Amino acid sequence: MTKVLLVGASGLVGGELLQLLQGDERVTSIIAPTRRPLAAMHKLDNPHQENLSAQLAALESPVDIVFCCLGTTRKQAGSKEAFRHVDYQLVVESGIAGRRLGAQHMLVVSAVGADAHSLFFYNKVKGEMEQALRQQNWPQLTIARPSMLTGHRSSRRLLEEISAPLFKLLPGKLKGIEGKMVAQAMLRAAFAAPAPGVHVLESDQLRQNGAV
């Protein structure tokens, strides 16, 4: 049976993934550190405090799989530095914690267009995050690169709400995708036959693999 570390459980994809993991008989326990408490749930261990870095460093229970669904926007974070802390530093620290706890597979939400050499700050940070996780030498690393995510969020993102209808009309990997579909694709990848190395799932692949 599988023990899971889920980081970012209060977000769009993370929240959907938490529900899927809770209902999956293959999963025996879910450690989901958050800044604010989650609703009580079967199999869920939810340490919570404002300092997520400290929580990750303090984890001791062994896990088999790490899901990291952290993500924000520059506007929501308040500054470039705050955005980088969430979308780069905390993601990297999640990987470090998972490796220390014995996990063999990490699955992470990145973004379409992630590129460490991009001139666009958002894409550059996402690309640098991917590079850092590759350097952790995971036995298996799955990188999900969705386009604009749609679905219910606990906090509003006005620009995304306005843009979502347009992104639904775009072709291929640029087409918007529901957070639940990304979560389903990640869960399916987590329990597929082991495939060592790094695997990138672009938005169109996530849509195909996440279809019910």
Residue pairs with C-beta under 8 A, 6 or more apart in sequence:
1 26
1 27
1 28
2 26
2 27
2 28
2 64
2 65
2 191
3 27
3 28
3 29
3 31
3 61
3 62
3 63
3 64
3 65
4 21
4 27
4 29
4 30
4 31
4 63
4 64
4 65
4 66
4 67
5 31
5 32
5 59
5 63
5 65
5 66
5 67
5 94
5 97
5 98
5 101
5 103
6 14
6 17
6 18
6 21
6 30
6 31
6 32
6 66
6 67
6 69
7 14
7 32
7 33
7 52
7 56
7 66
7 67
7 68
7 69
7 70
7 90
7 91
7 94
8 14
8 67
8 68
8 69
8 70
8 71
8 109
9 15
9 17
9 18
9 32
9 34
9 38
9 46
9 69
10 34
10 35
10 36
10 38
10 154
11 69
11 70
11 71
11 153
12 69
12 149
12 151
12 152
12 153
12 179
13 69
13 71
13 109
13 146
13 149
13 179
13 182
13 183
13 186
14 32
14 67
14 69
14 70
14 183
15 154
15 179
16 151
16 179
16 180
16 182
16 183
16 184
17 67
17 69
17 183
17 186
17 187
18 30
18 32
18 38
18 41
18 44
20 183
20 184
20 187
21 27
21 30
21 43
21 67
21 187
22 30
22 41
22 42
22 43
22 44
24 187
26 191
27 43
28 43
29 43
29 45
29 61
30 41
30 43
30 44
30 45
31 45
31 47
31 59
31 61
31 63
32 38
32 44
32 45
32 46
33 46
33 47
33 48
33 52
33 55
33 56
33 59
34 46
34 47
34 48
34 52
35 48
35 49
35 50
35 52
36 48
37 46
37 48
38 44
38 46
38 48
45 61
47 55
47 58
47 59
48 55
49 55
52 90
52 93
53 89
53 90
53 93
56 90
56 93
56 94
56 96
56 97
57 93
57 97
59 97
59 101
60 101
61 101
62 101
62 102
63 98
63 101
63 102
63 103
64 102
64 103
64 104
64 105
65 103
65 104
65 105
65 106
65 107
65 190
66 94
66 95
66 97
66 98
66 103
66 105
66 106
66 107
67 106
67 107
67 108
67 186
67 190
68 91
68 94
68 95
68 106
68 107
68 108
68 109
69 108
69 109
69 183
70 86
70 87
70 90
70 91
70 94
70 109
71 86
71 87
71 109
71 111
72 82
72 83
72 86
72 87
73 83
73 157
73 159
74 80
74 83
74 121
74 122
75 159
76 155
76 157
77 83
77 85
77 86
80 121
83 121
83 122
83 125
84 125
87 125
87 126
87 129
88 125
88 128
88 129
88 132
91 108
91 129
91 132
91 133
92 129
92 132
92 133
92 136
94 106
94 108
95 106
95 108
95 132
95 133
95 136
95 138
96 136
98 106
99 136
99 138
104 138
104 139
104 140
104 194
105 138
105 139
105 140
105 141
105 142
105 190
105 194
106 133
106 136
106 138
106 140
106 141
106 142
107 141
107 142
107 144
107 186
107 189
107 190
108 129
108 130
108 133
108 141
108 142
108 143
108 144
109 144
109 146
109 182
109 186
110 126
110 129
110 130
110 143
110 144
110 145
111 122
111 123
111 126
111 145
111 146
111 147
112 145
112 146
112 147
112 173
112 174
112 202
112 203
113 120
113 123
113 126
113 145
114 123
114 126
114 127
114 129
114 130
114 143
114 145
115 123
115 124
115 126
115 127
116 124
116 127
116 128
116 130
116 131
117 124
117 127
118 124
118 127
130 143
133 141
133 143
134 141
134 198
138 198
139 196
140 194
140 195
140 196
140 197
140 199
141 197
141 198
141 199
142 186
142 189
142 190
142 198
142 199
142 200
142 201
143 198
143 199
143 200
143 201
144 182
144 185
144 186
144 201
144 206
145 173
145 200
145 201
145 202
145 203
145 206
146 177
146 182
146 203
146 206
147 167
147 170
147 173
147 174
147 175
147 176
147 177
147 203
148 160
148 163
148 164
148 167
148 176
148 177
149 160
149 176
149 177
149 178
149 179
149 182
150 160
150 164
150 167
150 168
150 176
150 177
150 178
150 179
151 178
151 179
151 180
164 176
167 174
167 175
167 176
168 175
168 176
169 175
170 176
172 203
172 204
173 202
173 203
173 204
173 205
174 203
175 203
175 204
175 207
177 203
177 206
177 207
177 210
180 210
181 206
181 207
181 210
181 211
182 206
182 210
183 210
184 209
184 210
184 211
184 212
185 201
185 205
185 206
185 207
185 209
185 210
188 209
188 210
189 199
189 201
189 209
201 209
